[in-house]
Amino acid sequence: MAATQPEWKLLTFSRFDASLLVQWLQLRQAVFIVEQNCAYPDIDGRDAKALHLLGFSGDSLVAGARLFAPEGEEVRAQIGRVVVSEDSRGSGLGNTLMQQAINACLERWPENGIKIGAQAHLERFYTALGFNTISAVYDEDGIPHIDMEYRPE
């Protein structure tokens, strides 16, 4: 468990060096592919368009999420690849990560709202953060998901 809150950085993909890219992809792989036993293409070509919210404890990357501007037919900002390292869970870091992500989206795109594709078992977690369910459960890479939306007040 993380003893202190991490240092947060919001970076474009062009600001990544090789070491940071490896850390970010390793964290995502450890959780989304290995831990969840889900073989899917995590490297999806969208990282270059995202803002990356990353939480560091010292030199170690312990949490992160991707933020996307509204684009095309999607009028809302999007948050995805929300991840906390296994060693840092149970500390409230997931809640802090999402609050940071919500705030970053609202600062940049205040009138648009935010959409997420959440794993269905995390519906209560996201509801407590102010998200509302806007879809039925659907399968994404073998894991039940739901779409949820956050609307600023």
Secondary structure per residue as TSV (DSSP state, phi and psi in degrees):
chain	resnum	aa	ss	phi	psi
A	1	M	-	360.0	137.8
A	2	A	-	-70.4	131.0
A	3	A	S	-79.1	-33.1
A	4	T	S	-128.4	162.9
A	5	Q	-	-69.6	145.0
A	6	P	-	-75.3	168.3
A	7	E	E	-85.2	128.8
A	8	W	E	-98.5	138.2
A	9	K	E	-131.4	137.3
A	10	L	E	-114.5	112.4
A	11	L	E	-127.2	145.6
A	12	T	E	-79.8	161.0
A	13	F	G	-61.8	-31.9
A	14	S	G	-66.3	-15.9
A	15	R	G	-87.3	-5.6
A	16	F	-	-75.0	137.3
A	17	D	-	-99.2	176.2
A	18	A	H	-59.7	-41.0
A	19	S	H	-63.5	-44.2
A	20	L	H	-66.8	-41.4
A	21	L	H	-59.0	-44.5
A	22	V	H	-62.0	-45.5
A	23	Q	H	-59.5	-45.1
A	24	W	H	-65.4	-45.0
A	25	L	H	-69.7	-35.1
A	26	Q	H	-65.3	-41.9
A	27	L	H	-63.0	-47.2
A	28	R	H	-62.3	-43.5
A	29	Q	I	-62.9	-43.9
A	30	A	I	-59.0	-39.7
A	31	V	I	-89.1	-57.1
A	32	F	I	-75.5	-29.4
A	33	I	I	-103.2	-52.7
A	34	V	I	-77.2	-59.4
A	35	E	I	-61.2	-42.6
A	36	Q	T	-89.4	2.9
A	37	N	T	49.4	53.4
A	38	C	-	-132.1	102.8
A	39	A	-	-80.7	107.9
A	40	Y	-	-148.9	162.3
A	41	P	-	-81.2	86.5
A	42	D	S	-61.9	-39.0
A	43	I	-	-80.1	92.8
A	44	D	-	-106.6	6.9
A	45	G	S	81.7	2.6
A	46	R	-	-100.0	-9.5
A	47	D	G	-59.4	-35.7
A	48	A	G	-65.8	-25.5
A	49	K	G	-90.3	-11.5
A	50	A	S	-90.3	155.6
A	51	L	E	-92.4	137.5
A	52	H	E	-111.2	115.9
A	53	L	E	-93.3	115.5
A	54	L	E	-124.5	136.0
A	55	G	E	-111.3	126.8
A	56	F	E	-116.1	136.6
A	57	S	E	-110.4	103.9
A	58	G	T	64.5	-126.7
A	59	D	T	-92.5	-1.7
A	60	S	E	-94.6	131.2
A	61	L	E	-78.2	120.2
A	62	V	E	-115.8	-12.4
A	63	A	E	-160.2	156.6
A	64	G	E	-171.8	165.8
A	65	A	E	-158.0	156.0
A	66	R	E	-105.0	139.0
A	67	L	E	-119.0	136.2
A	68	F	E	-125.1	137.7
A	69	A	-	-69.5	153.9
A	70	P	-	-56.3	139.3
A	71	E	B	-154.2	137.8
A	72	G	T	61.7	-131.8
A	73	E	T	-75.2	-16.9
A	74	E	B	-84.9	107.2
A	75	V	-	-85.2	-9.2
A	76	R	S	-101.1	153.9
A	77	A	E	-67.0	160.9
A	78	Q	E	-132.3	143.6
A	79	I	E	-118.0	132.9
A	80	G	E	-149.8	176.0
A	81	R	E	50.6	43.6
A	82	V	E	-74.8	119.8
A	83	V	E	-146.6	138.7
A	84	V	E	-126.4	134.1
A	85	S	-	-60.4	149.9
A	86	E	G	-56.1	-41.3
A	87	D	G	-66.9	-19.0
A	88	S	G	-102.3	0.5
A	89	R	T	-75.1	155.2
A	90	G	T	86.7	4.4
A	91	S	S	-106.6	0.1
A	92	G	S	86.4	5.0
A	93	L	H	-65.4	-35.3
A	94	G	H	-61.3	-42.2
A	95	N	H	-63.1	-46.0
A	96	T	H	-62.7	-43.2
A	97	L	H	-57.3	-47.6
A	98	M	H	-66.8	-38.8
A	99	Q	H	-60.9	-43.0
A	100	Q	H	-61.6	-43.2
A	101	A	H	-65.9	-44.2
A	102	I	H	-60.0	-48.7
A	103	N	H	-60.7	-41.8
A	104	A	H	-62.9	-41.2
A	105	C	H	-65.3	-45.4
A	106	L	H	-66.7	-31.8
A	107	E	H	-65.8	-36.7
A	108	R	H	-90.8	-36.2
A	109	W	S	-135.2	66.5
A	110	P	T	-64.8	-28.4
A	111	E	T	-93.7	-2.6
A	112	N	T	-94.3	-22.9
A	113	G	-	78.2	175.9
A	114	I	E	-135.2	138.2
A	115	K	E	-117.2	141.5
A	116	I	E	-133.3	151.7
A	117	G	E	-105.6	97.7
A	118	A	E	-95.7	145.4
A	119	Q	E	-63.4	132.1
A	120	A	G	-57.0	-33.7
A	121	H	G	-70.0	-9.7
A	122	L	G	-101.5	12.9
A	123	E	H	-55.8	-45.3
A	124	R	H	-63.0	-40.7
A	125	F	H	-56.9	-49.8
A	126	Y	H	-72.2	-33.7
A	127	T	H	-60.7	-40.7
A	128	A	H	-63.8	-21.7
A	129	L	T	-89.0	-2.2
A	130	G	T	105.4	6.3
A	131	F	E	-84.9	148.4
A	132	N	E	-117.7	141.7
A	133	T	E	-73.0	132.2
A	134	I	-	-126.1	11.0
A	135	S	S	-147.8	165.7
A	136	A	-	-77.0	167.1
A	137	V	-	-66.7	137.0
A	138	Y	E	-136.4	160.4
A	139	D	E	-91.5	128.3
A	140	E	E	-129.7	110.7
A	141	D	T	56.7	36.7
A	142	G	T	83.2	6.2
A	143	I	E	-121.5	129.1
A	144	P	E	-63.7	131.1
A	145	H	E	-128.6	162.8
A	146	I	E	-138.9	150.5
A	147	D	E	-89.1	139.5
A	148	M	E	-134.9	156.0
A	149	E	E	-134.4	141.5
A	150	Y	E	-114.3	126.5
A	151	R	-	-115.2	124.2
A	152	P	-	-65.0	148.4
A	153	E	-	-87.1	360.0
